[in-house]
Amino acid sequence: MHVCGDGSNRRRRVEVLSQRVSLSRSYEALEYARTLGVVVATNIIADPGWDEEHFRKVREWALSVPEIVNVSINTPYPGTENFLSTGDTLSTRDYRLFDIQHAVLPTKMPLRKFYEELVKTQQVLNMKHLGVGVLRETAGLATKLLLKGQTNFVRMLFKFNSVFNAERLFADHQSPVK
């Protein structure tokens, strides 16, 4: 489909190209994958319009399923359909922040609060899949790696808070562009 030079056709074009799958079909596909023994990793894309209740529901759902669940932020990269439909509402053009971990569209909640909810959600998911319980289950692997001098796996389990940090994410927005 052709896009008008003035962008007046942007929304319609994106809606035509974006095929949506219903939630029930997604659950059906997930259940089918389980019956085949396929391990599925689900990535949920947090929308800047989410509020505390939406994050709470995501945490609740993620804990209720056995699959690995990850949360990243809707990031409209230049040249994508997402950018064509939302690029005129960007809250920043600092491309260092276009990394699926920073909000580059206006958030419904104050930005700091949005990051607090995001990190809280990521912490819940981290504890589900990468916490001490998993370390117990993989103690043999961890021991073998440590005996070989390979410490990355074990260190990663305890570095979460230094990587996913709401204050740090917020501060990145205040950092001057060089």
N, C-alpha and C positions, 0 to 999 in steps of 0.2 A: 504494500500500500504506500502511496506517495504521501509525504508530509508537506503541508503547505509551508512556504517560507516564513510566514509570520507565526507559525506554531499553533494556529487556531485549531488544527486537527489533532493535536498531540494526545489529548485524553482518549478520544475515540480510537486512535491508532493503537495505543497501549492496551486498551480494553480488548480490541480485536486479536492482538497477538498474544495476550496473556491468557492462557487456558487455565482455568481454575479447577481444581479437583475438590469435591465436597469433602467435608470432614468425615462423613460416614464411609466414603470410598477410601480415604486415607487409612482409617481404622481397619477396613476390610483388607487392604493391602498389607498392613502391618501384621494382622492375624495370619494371613496366608504365608508371609515370610517366616513367621514363627513355626508354622506347621512344616515348613521345609528345612527348619534348622538354621535359617539364615540369621546371622546377628546383624541387627540394624542399628545404625547410629542416626539419631534424629537431630536435626538442627532447626531450632525455632528462631525465627527472625523477629526480634523485638521491635515493635513499631514505636516511634517517638510519641505517639498518642496514647500509649499505655499509661494507666494509673496504678496505684498500689494494689488495688483489687485484682487487676489483670495479672500483675506479676505474681501475686499470691496464688491465683488459679493455675498459673503455669508451674509454679513450684509443686503444688499439690498434685497436678497431673503427672509431672515428671517423676515424682516419688512413687506413683501408683503403677508405673510400667517398668518391666525389667530392662528395657533397652537403655542404651547410652543416650543421654540427652544433652545437647549443647545449646547455648543461647548466644547469639550475636546480634548486632544492631543493624537495622535497615540502613544500608549505605548506598545512595544512588551514585554509582560511578559514571563519570562523563562518557557519553556514547552509548549508554544502556537505555532500555525502555524506561526503567525506573527514573533515570536522570531526566529524560524527556518529559515525564509527567510531574516531577517534583523539583527539578533543577531551579526553577524560579523562586522556590521558597527556602533555599538553603540558608542555614544560619551562619555558615562560614564557607569560605573558599580556601581555607588553610588545608591544602591537600595532604599534609602530614597526618591529619585526623581521619582521612578516608581509609580506615583499616578494619571495619566491622566491629570495632570495640568502642568507638567514639560516636556520639550523636552529632550528625552534621545537618540534621533537619530540626526545626523547632520542636521542643518537647512540651507535652501537656503539663507535666509537673515541672517545678523548677529543676534546672539541669543537675544541680548537685543531688537533689532527691532522686531523680531518675537514675543517676549512677549508683546511689546507695541501694536502690531496689534491684538494679541489674546485678551488682556485686553480691547482694544477699542471695539472689537466685543462683548465681554461679557458685557460691559457697555451698549451697544445698546440694547442687549437682556434683560438685567436687567431692563432698563427703560421701555421696552415694557411690561414686565410681572410683575415687582415688584415695579414699581415706584409709585409716588404720585397719579397718576390716579387710580391705583388699590387700593390704600389705601382709596380713596374716595368711590370706589365701595364696599369696605369691611369695611367701617367705623363702621358699627354696630358690626361686629365680633371683630374688633380691640378694640372698646369701652368695649365690654363684657369681653374680655381677660384682658384689663387693670384694670377694676373694680375688677377682681379676683386676681390682683397682678401678672398676667402673662404678662411679658413684652417682651418675646423673639420674638414674631411675629413682633411687631412694631420696636424693635431695629434692627432686621434683615434687615428691609427696608433701614436703614441708615448706615449699616456696610459694604456695598459692597466694597468701596475703600480700606478698611483695609484688606479685604480678598483677593480680586483680584487686585494685585499690581505688575506691570511689574518689578519695581526695586527689590522688594522682591523676586519674582520668579528668577530673574537673580542672585541675591545675594546668593540664596540657592545653586547654582552651585559652588560658591567660598568657601562655608562652609566646613571646614575639616571633614573628616570622622573619627569618634571615634570608 
